[in-house]
Amino acid sequence: MIMKKQILLASLCSTVLLVGCNQTADKAPTVPAPAKTETAQEQAPAQTEMDENTLLTVNGEQVSKAMYGLYFQDRMRNVPDAQNSPQMQMSVLNELSNVLIVAQDAEKKGIDKRPEIQATLTLLKAKLLTQTVIQEYAESHQPTDEQIKTYYEAEYASQGNKEYKARHILVKEEEAAKSLITELDGGADFAELAKTHSTGQTGKNGGDLGWFDPAQMVQPFSEAVVSMEKGSYTKTPVQTQFGWHVILLEDSRDTEAPTLDGVRGDIITKLQQQSLAAYMQGLRDESTIVFNEMNAVKAQPADSAGAAPEESKPMDDSAATEAVPAVDTSASADEAKPASE
């Protein structure tokens, strides 16, 4: 029901905003002029009263080329198969005029003074400014070739290592693993045993793990693999947090470190992230952030082991990036529901 109401409301809004949008001239200019009407609200002042960047005014509020351009691009993205024609340009300009007319009426009614509206406008402004300054900062702080080379030498140049190709059989009990090893000693096929007994996801593929770097595996498993000879299987089960493993090492190969050109893009991204993180930390260090103690998380009772929790207090600055104070949001719970509900 909520979804149907939202769709109906959106449809109604679109219909209202399109009122007057067919007031197009036969041949609209590339940068459209306002449609001529008899209403006083749409009578534009003399052209000499507007600068060249103003397309029209709506009750004295200027509609600049930049504002129109942004609105037009947004509409073109949201209209399937939209064509950039003079008629489309005029229609969108009239629609933008209607948006401003309705917004002005909302301001007259004091809607813009509502706390939730002011909070939304403040947040939208902050997000736009943040996005812009971060983009400009990143563009003006590109890593140098020397920084890229230094990072490569420290993080990539020594990555040459070995990869291993192995199979494994995973079972829950040690005795079951020992029994499988006994069968292998008697000449049983490893892949067939894996298909029959392994509880791991690779069991259906005969326990095949493909090629992997030991660092990808949990430590007891990787330690066993690197100590084995090709073609051998573990004579004693290997325990990990997943259960008990019987491992067959099929092959191994040396790997080379990636080339600088091959990872240059990744390095640039990581260096930019480091630079942005340092920029952000510098701003935080220069800022004063004070949390309202009334919204601090309340102290909890001692846990079952008898340990008393840490005393409730507002978070310090270092924790602010990982958590936020507990705030009662129940008043806006209905508004936060997704449209599908």
C-alpha positions in Angstrom: 0.0 0.0 0.0 2.8 2.4 0.9 4.5 1.6 -2.4 1.3 2.3 -4.4 0.9 5.7 -2.6 4.5 6.7 -3.4 4.1 5.8 -7.1 0.8 7.7 -7.2 2.4 10.7 -5.5 5.4 10.6 -7.9 3.1 10.4 -10.9 1.0 13.3 -9.6 4.2 15.4 -9.0 5.4 14.7 -12.5 2.0 15.7 -14.0 1.8 18.9 -12.0 5.4 19.9 -12.9 4.7 19.3 -16.6 1.8 21.8 -16.6 2.6 24.5 -19.2 5.5 22.5 -20.6 3.9 22.2 -24.1 4.2 26.0 -24.5 7.0 25.5 -27.0 7.9 27.6 -29.9 8.0 26.0 -33.4 11.7 26.4 -33.4 13.3 26.7 -30.0 16.9 28.0 -29.8 19.7 25.8 -28.5 19.6 27.7 -25.2 15.8 28.0 -24.9 14.1 31.2 -24.1 11.1 31.2 -21.6 7.7 30.5 -23.1 5.5 33.5 -23.5 2.3 33.6 -21.5 -0.2 36.2 -20.4 0.3 35.7 -16.6 2.2 38.4 -14.7 4.4 35.8 -13.0 6.0 34.7 -16.2 6.4 38.2 -17.8 10.2 38.5 -18.0 11.9 41.9 -17.3 13.7 43.6 -20.1 16.6 41.7 -21.4 19.0 44.5 -20.4 18.2 43.7 -16.7 19.7 40.2 -17.0 23.3 39.2 -17.6 24.2 36.7 -20.3 24.3 33.8 -17.9 20.6 34.2 -16.9 17.9 32.4 -19.0 14.9 33.9 -17.2 13.7 34.8 -13.7 10.8 33.2 -11.8 9.2 35.8 -9.4 12.6 37.5 -9.4 14.7 34.4 -8.8 17.2 33.9 -11.5 17.5 30.7 -13.6 21.1 30.5 -14.7 22.5 28.5 -17.6 24.4 26.4 -15.0 21.2 25.6 -13.1 19.3 24.8 -16.2 22.2 22.6 -17.5 22.3 20.5 -14.4 18.5 20.1 -14.3 18.5 19.2 -18.0 21.2 16.6 -17.7 19.3 15.0 -14.8 16.1 14.9 -16.8 17.8 13.4 -19.8 19.2 10.6 -17.7 15.8 9.8 -16.2 13.7 10.0 -19.4 14.0 6.8 -21.5 15.1 7.4 -25.1 15.1 11.2 -24.5 16.2 13.3 -27.5 18.1 16.5 -27.1 15.8 18.6 -29.3 14.7 22.2 -29.1 11.2 21.0 -28.0 12.8 18.9 -25.2 14.9 21.8 -24.1 11.9 24.1 -23.9 9.8 21.5 -22.1 12.5 21.0 -19.4 13.0 24.8 -19.0 9.2 25.2 -18.3 9.3 22.2 -15.9 12.3 23.8 -14.0 10.2 27.0 -13.8 7.4 25.1 -12.3 9.8 23.5 -9.8 10.9 26.9 -8.6 7.4 28.2 -8.5 6.3 25.4 -6.2 9.5 25.7 -4.1 8.8 29.4 -3.6 5.3 28.6 -2.5 6.7 26.0 0.0 9.0 28.7 1.4 6.0 31.1 1.8 4.3 28.3 3.9 7.5 27.9 6.0 8.1 24.4 5.0 11.8 25.2 4.5 12.0 26.0 8.2 11.0 22.5 9.3 13.8 20.7 11.2 13.8 17.7 8.9 13.9 19.8 5.8 16.8 22.0 7.2 18.7 18.8 8.2 18.3 17.4 4.7 19.4 20.6 3.0 22.4 20.9 5.3 23.4 17.3 4.6 22.9 17.6 0.9 25.1 20.7 0.8 27.8 19.1 3.0 27.9 16.0 0.8 28.1 18.0 -2.4 30.9 20.2 -1.0 32.7 17.1 0.3 32.5 15.3 -3.0 33.8 18.4 -4.8 36.7 19.2 -2.5 37.9 15.5 -2.4 37.8 15.3 -6.2 39.8 18.5 -6.5 42.2 17.4 -3.8 42.8 14.1 -5.6 43.3 15.8 -8.9 45.8 18.2 -7.5 47.7 15.7 -5.5 48.7 13.0 -8.1 51.5 10.8 -6.9 54.9 11.3 -8.5 56.8 8.7 -10.5 59.3 8.5 -7.6 56.5 7.9 -5.1 55.0 5.2 -7.3 58.4 3.5 -7.7 59.1 3.6 -4.0 55.8 2.0 -3.2 56.3 -0.6 -5.8 59.7 -1.6 -4.4 58.3 -1.8 -0.8 55.1 -3.6 -1.6 55.4 -5.5 -4.9 59.0 -6.1 -6.0 59.6 -8.9 -3.4 56.4 -10.7 -4.0 57.9 -13.4 -6.1 57.0 -16.7 -4.4 55.6 -20.2 -4.9 52.1 -21.3 -5.8 50.8 -24.7 -5.0 48.2 -27.0 -6.6 46.6 -29.3 -4.2 43.5 -31.4 -3.3 42.1 -32.0 0.1 39.5 -34.1 1.9 37.8 -32.4 4.9 36.0 -34.4 7.6 34.8 -33.6 11.1 36.5 -36.3 13.1 40.3 -37.1 13.3 39.6 -40.9 13.2 37.7 -40.5 9.9 40.7 -38.7 8.5 43.1 -41.4 9.7 40.8 -44.0 8.1 41.0 -42.2 4.7 44.8 -42.1 4.9 44.8 -45.9 5.5 42.7 -46.3 2.3 45.1 -44.1 0.4 48.0 -46.2 1.7 46.1 -49.2 0.2 46.0 -47.5 -3.3 42.6 -45.7 -3.1 42.0 -42.8 -5.5 42.3 -39.5 -3.7 39.7 -37.7 -5.9 37.1 -40.4 -5.5 37.6 -40.5 -1.7 37.1 -36.7 -1.7 33.9 -36.9 -3.7 32.5 -39.6 -1.3 33.7 -38.3 2.1 34.7 -34.6 2.0 32.3 -32.2 3.7 34.0 -29.2 2.0 32.6 -27.4 -1.0 35.3 -28.8 -3.2 34.4 -32.4 -2.4 32.2 -32.7 -5.5 35.3 -31.7 -7.6 37.5 -34.3 -6.0 38.8 -31.8 -3.5 40.5 -29.8 -6.1 41.7 -26.4 -4.7 43.5 -25.3 -7.9 46.5 -23.0 -7.7 46.9 -20.9 -4.6 49.4 -18.8 -2.6 50.0 -20.3 0.8 49.0 -16.9 2.3 45.5 -17.6 1.1 45.1 -20.6 3.4 44.8 -20.9 7.2 48.2 -21.4 8.8 48.1 -25.1 9.7 47.0 -25.9 6.2 49.6 -23.7 4.5 52.4 -25.0 6.7 51.6 -28.5 5.8 51.5 -27.8 2.1 54.8 -26.0 1.9 56.6 -28.8 3.7 55.3 -31.6 1.3 56.9 -33.1 -1.8 55.0 -33.1 -5.1 52.8 -36.2 -5.5 52.7 -36.9 -1.7 49.8 -36.8 0.7 49.8 -36.0 4.4 50.4 -39.1 6.5 48.7 -37.5 9.6 45.5 -35.4 9.5 45.9 -31.6 9.6 43.5 -29.8 12.0 42.1 -26.4 11.3 39.1 -24.5 12.6 37.1 -26.2 9.7 37.9 -29.8 10.7 40.5 -32.4 9.8 42.2 -32.4 6.4 43.9 -34.9 4.3 46.0 -33.1 1.7 47.4 -34.2 -1.6 50.1 -31.9 -3.2 49.9 -32.2 -6.9 52.3 -29.6 -8.1 54.2 -26.3 -7.3 55.6 -23.5 -9.3 57.7 -20.3 -8.9 55.9 -17.1 -9.4 57.4 -13.7 -10.5 56.7 -10.4 -8.9 54.2 -8.2 -10.9 55.7 -5.6 -13.2 55.5 -1.9 -12.2 53.4 -1.2 -15.3 51.0 -4.0 -14.4 50.2 -2.6 -10.9 50.7 1.1 -11.6 47.0 1.8 -11.5 46.6 0.0 -8.2 49.5 1.9 -6.7 48.2 5.3 -7.8 44.8 4.4 -6.2 46.5 3.3 -2.9 48.7 6.4 -2.7 45.7 8.7 -3.4 43.8 6.9 -0.6 46.8 7.5 1.7 47.0 11.1 0.8 43.3 11.6 1.3 43.4 9.9 4.6 46.2 12.2 5.7 44.2 15.2 4.5 41.1 14.0 6.4 43.1 13.3 9.6 44.7 16.8 9.4 41.3 18.4 9.2 40.1 16.3 12.2 43.2 17.2 14.2 42.3 20.9 13.7 38.7 20.4 14.5 36.8 20.4 17.8 34.2 17.6 18.0 32.0 17.5 21.2 29.5 14.7 21.7 26.4 15.3 23.7 26.6 13.2 26.8 22.8 12.8 26.9 23.2 10.5 23.9 26.1 8.5 25.2 25.6 4.7 25.3 24.4 3.7 28.7 26.6 1.4 30.8 25.6 -2.3 30.7 25.5 -4.8 33.6 28.5 -7.0 34.2 28.8 -9.9 31.8 28.4 -13.6 32.7 32.1 -13.9 33.5 31.7 -11.2 36.2 33.7 -8.6 34.3 32.3 -5.1 34.6 31.9 -3.2 31.4 33.8 0.0 30.7 32.2 3.1 32.2 29.8 4.8 29.8 31.2 8.0 28.3 31.2 9.9 25.0 33.5 8.5 22.4 36.9 10.1 22.0 38.0 11.5 18.6 39.8 8.4 17.5 36.7 6.2 17.8 34.5 8.7 16.0 35.2 7.2 12.6 34.1 3.7 13.7 31.0 4.3 15.7 28.4 6.9 16.5 26.5 7.6 19.8 23.3 5.8 20.3 20.5 8.1 19.2 16.7 7.4 19.4 15.5 7.3 15.8 12.1 5.7 16.5 10.3 9.0 15.6 11.5 8.7 12.0 11.2 4.9 11.7 8.2 5.0 9.4 10.0 7.4 7.1 13.0 5.2 6.9 11.1 2.2 5.5 12.0 1.2 1.9 9.4 1.9 -0.7 8.8 -1.8 -1.3 7.2 -2.1 2.1 
